[in-house]
């Protein structure tokens, strides 16, 4: 009886370890409650296929080959980034002017950090992505 219980315990442990190995596998958690690289967890849209590759629209970099889509969008130049930031500041940040344009390499190409100076000496920062989208950046962005 003791030998039978020992063998049953060994078999149960082996099956449990095999199940855990199958669930977690070499690429991360599949069914273990976590989000592995192959699961659609947070940030899945910016995966290997590019931003918005599922559910994107015409003009999105990942959907350039879709029927009715325009050609692949051209990267924004420094002059265009300054122009976009000036238009944004004119609409949303009255009295702010472009102080500096700083290019940096982003995940999908060259993006720009635009530093704006306000009428009272305050500073705000905007980011322009490689396709021309402008958004406020930093802790000052959350206070607006």
C-alpha positions in Angstrom: 0.0 0.0 0.0 2.9 2.4 0.9 4.6 1.6 -2.4 1.3 2.2 -4.4 0.9 5.7 -2.7 4.5 6.6 -3.4 4.1 5.7 -7.1 0.9 7.6 -7.3 2.5 10.7 -5.8 5.5 10.5 -8.3 3.1 10.1 -11.3 1.0 13.1 -10.0 4.2 15.3 -9.7 5.4 14.3 -13.1 2.1 15.1 -14.7 1.9 18.4 -12.8 5.4 19.5 -14.0 4.6 18.4 -17.6 1.4 20.5 -17.5 3.3 23.5 -16.2 6.0 23.1 -18.8 3.3 23.0 -21.6 1.5 26.0 -20.1 4.6 28.2 -19.8 6.6 26.8 -22.6 9.8 28.3 -24.1 8.1 31.6 -25.1 6.3 32.7 -21.9 2.9 32.1 -20.4 0.3 30.9 -22.8 -2.4 29.8 -20.3 -0.8 30.6 -17.0 -2.7 33.8 -16.5 0.1 36.1 -17.8 0.7 37.9 -21.0 3.5 36.5 -23.1 5.0 38.0 -26.2 2.6 36.1 -28.4 -0.5 37.2 -26.5 -2.4 40.4 -27.2 -1.5 42.2 -24.0 -0.8 45.9 -23.4 1.0 47.5 -26.4 0.1 44.8 -28.9 -0.6 47.3 -31.6 3.1 48.4 -31.7 4.3 44.9 -32.3 6.5 43.6 -35.0 4.1 44.6 -37.8 4.1 48.3 -36.9 1.7 50.6 -35.2 -1.9 49.9 -35.9 -1.3 46.9 -38.1 -4.7 45.4 -37.0 -7.6 47.8 -37.3 -5.5 50.7 -38.7 -6.8 52.9 -41.4 -5.7 54.3 -44.7 -2.5 56.3 -44.3 -1.3 54.3 -41.3 2.3 52.9 -41.9 1.2 49.3 -41.3 -1.8 49.6 -43.6 0.0 51.2 -46.6 -0.7 48.2 -48.8 -4.5 48.1 -48.0 -6.9 48.7 -50.9 -7.7 52.4 -51.1 -4.7 53.4 -49.0 -2.4 56.1 -50.0 1.3 55.4 -50.7 3.5 55.0 -47.7 3.6 58.4 -45.9 6.7 60.4 -46.1 8.7 61.1 -43.0 8.4 64.5 -41.5 11.3 66.9 -41.9 12.6 69.3 -39.3 11.0 72.2 -41.1 7.7 70.5 -41.3 7.9 69.5 -37.6 8.5 73.2 -36.7 5.6 74.2 -38.9 3.3 71.6 -37.2 4.4 72.7 -33.7 3.8 76.3 -34.5 0.3 75.6 -35.8 -0.4 73.5 -32.6 0.9 76.3 -30.3 -1.2 78.8 -32.2 -4.4 76.8 -31.6 -3.8 75.4 -28.1 -1.0 77.3 -26.5 -1.6 81.1 -27.1 1.5 83.2 -26.9 4.0 80.3 -27.0 6.7 80.3 -29.7 9.1 77.6 -30.9 12.4 77.9 -29.1 14.3 74.7 -30.3 13.7 71.7 -32.5 15.6 68.6 -31.4 15.5 65.5 -33.6 15.8 62.1 -32.1 15.5 58.5 -33.3 12.2 56.9 -32.4 11.1 53.3 -32.9 9.8 54.0 -36.4 12.0 56.8 -37.6 13.1 60.3 -36.8 10.8 62.2 -34.4 11.2 65.7 -33.0 11.1 67.3 -29.6 9.9 70.9 -29.8 10.6 73.2 -26.9 8.2 76.1 -26.7 8.6 79.4 -24.7 5.6 81.1 -23.2 5.0 84.8 -22.7 6.0 84.6 -19.0 9.1 82.5 -19.6 7.4 79.1 -19.0 8.5 76.1 -21.1 6.4 73.4 -22.7 7.5 70.4 -24.7 5.8 68.9 -27.7 6.6 65.7 -29.6 6.1 65.3 -33.3 6.2 61.7 -34.5 7.7 60.6 -37.8 4.3 60.9 -39.5 3.4 64.4 -38.2 1.2 63.7 -35.2 1.8 66.4 -32.5 1.2 65.9 -28.8 2.3 67.5 -25.6 4.9 65.7 -23.6 6.0 65.5 -20.0 4.4 66.4 -16.7 3.1 69.6 -18.1 1.0 67.7 -20.6 -1.1 66.1 -17.9 -2.0 69.5 -16.3 -3.8 70.9 -19.4 
